[in-house]
Amino acid sequence: MQAIVYRTYGSADVLAVENIDKPTPEDDEVLIRVRAASVNPLDWRVMRASPHFIRLMTGLGKPKDPRLGVDAAGTIDAVGRNVTGLKPGDDVVGVCRGAFAEFARAAASAVVAKPANVSFEQAAALPIAACTALQGLRDKGRIQPGQKVLINGAAGGVGTFAVQIAKSLGADVTGICSTRNVEMVRSLGADRVIDYLREDFTQSGQHYDAMLDCVANHPLSACRRILNPKGAYLLVGGHGGPWLGPLARSLQALVWSPFVSQSLYTVMAKSSATDLLRLLEMVETGKITPVIDRRYRLSEVPQAIRYLEEGHARGKVIITVTP
């Protein structure tokens, strides 16, 4: 089968399309014929081993697993002997190993049935980004109807879902984005949209019950200043130095947490079949609509990752594997 592989760490130049053996599912796994996959910042961070501590998990000198990609939607090709409730021919979506390939293995517990009226591309956009937004706002932020929520990075993969999910929870939503994305973010349901190129939201005098920060482009102290005394700061993304990357902001929040009245959290999506089913239901009923910026073929994964790394993607970047 064809798959995107990386034999060493580095830029997207290390990615190549290779013919490798078709995987065989373990006893509790399924094998998916991938129809669509999506690109996440996680993919380029693993590819680059950035920050450096990622190597402790992926391999010190070179990648232990040369495959890349985690979000996939497709059709089950085979199932392990312990798998029940799923069978070859079922359309599914979930988190898998090596999504940028014609076939990918996944734990049976990490995939769910794809509804017929949700496309493979829409489904593939959900597992990491939408689960991050849902779990951050609902579980960490504990958003209640009427609360004021700020989404910093509202036009990105997590941000576009966060705006819609916060509205579905009954929140009053303010989105932060660039000039070209203002109308798009407003169309997702944001009550107010701030163009960060024209206004510094940390100087507005407005206060919020929660801030979902997908960018981390302002000091933590400035972000805390716009939160209510019992507000929640929810860190999703950002950059940082070569050794710790976004973890540096997470550690800062951890150190401050015992000494402030606000709640400071780092949000990392947990694989949850229940949450994925809930999100698919929200897509079916029109409560959320995945925003798809660009589509690339499997052979174009390097270009897709380069585009995502630029930091200007609107919503999700999709890889169409099997038309």
ABEGO torsion letter per residue (X at the ends): XBBBBBABBEBAAABBBBBBBBBBBBAABBBBBBABBBBBAAAAAAAAGOBAAAAAAAEAABBABABBEABBBBBBABBBAABBGBBBGBBBBEBBBGABBABBBBBAAABBBBBAABBAAAAAAAAAAAAAAAAAAAAAAGBBBGBBBBBBGAABAAAAAAAAAAAAAGBBBBBBBBAAAAAAAAAAGBABBBBAAABBAAAAGBBBABBBBAAGABBAAAAAAABBAABBBBBABEBEBAAAEAAAAAAAAAAAAAABABBBBBBBBBBBAAAAAAAAAAAAAGABBBBBABBBBAAAAAAAAAAAAAGABBEBBBBBABX
